[in-house]
Amino acid sequence: MSEGTAREADRKRRARRLTLGDLAAELDVSTATVSLALRDSPLVAGETRKRIKRHAIEVGYIYNRSAAALRTARSNMIGIAVHDILNPYFAEVFRALEDELEREHQVVLICNHRDDATRQRNFVDSLLQHRIDGLVLCASVGTTAEEINAIARSGIPVTLICRDVEGAEVPVVRGDDVAGARALTEHLIARGHRHIAMVGGRRQSSAGRDRNLGWRQALEAAGIDPAAQLDLPELMTQSDGRDAVPRLLAARPRPTAVFGFNDLLALGMLSALRRAGVEPGRDMAIVGYDDTDGAATRTPALTSVWNCPDEIGRRAADLILRQIAGEKVGAARLLIAPELRIRESSPPPLKSAGAPG
């Protein structure tokens, strides 16, 4: 074949979509070997995998995952949906999930549904159309058990994280929010606080309800009326924390301690209190929840509850992979014990604190 004829043949080959068969013929290996190598299967020797992948790059071959899914009934894609990817806690959970799933050569697709049930449904519908292997979901407020059960009945494994949905017949992995909130409130009570506000938490979510419940249980056990305390629901972000400060300072009696539903709220309150001339960790105790990266290095260092993001991520990955492999795990409920981490932001109240100011 002349050089010109060879170039023309190469041009025609590149003008159409390359197939696994093309690569196999050029490399003198089987189509199955090429397919396994492109999926990083340990069934193909390392050097052979490198040679096949290098050649695929050189000739511009793009692995057709959709076609592979039709052949194998697996897409090697798992969807993960949470309500606030900007919250460092969920970033930590996601990192643990991703690390575990990548070891099994799963591609992770993530959605930030922002607690919008319609946005969540659209994302899940798109994933189902792309034949995902499984779904890990921190359910939006308004998600029904029937929605989740319908996905599971369709044959798609589902695992819930961080939030439970009553009646959902799928496994869930989350922290024990009642226990964590109760321990945090008991710590404040032991320091001598009697006016303990709670700021934040969406009460339609299990996390919002459970942390509020733990706060109430600790107050009641100490003979303190929860109804007499300032309770500001539905707040979630640093901006919400800053906006809550005027209401905290205007309350009578003024709280001597504030339980932020999460660290974002607590950190927002720290900065806004200081701007208002109230020194957090001295004039008012502030505590958070999740013990996210940086909480310990703030001024003052934030007392918080470590909510085990690494363990939650690892266990959720294990549950979804076991289901994909065909194992029946049922509606397992894994409650991970949290850990109270006491720091500078939660001292005893000042002697004059709680009086009108």
Secondary structure, DSSP 8 states (H G I E B T S, - for coil): --HHHHHHHHHHHHHS---HHHHHHHHTS-HHHHHHHHTT-TTS-HHHHHHHHHHHHHHT----HHHHHHHHS---EEEEEES-TTSHHHHHHHHHHHHHHHHTT-EEEEEE-TT-HHHHHHHHHHHHHTT-SEEEE---TT--HHHHHHHHHTT--EEEESS--TT--S-EEEE-HHHHHHHHHHHHHHTT---EEEE---TTSHHHHHHHHHHHHHHHHTT--GGGS-EE-S--SHHHHHHHHHHHHHSSS--SEEEESSHHHHHHHHHHHHHTT--BTTTBEEE-SB--TTGGGSSS--BEEE--HHHHHHHHHHHHHHHHTT----S-EEEE--EEE--TT-----TTTTS--
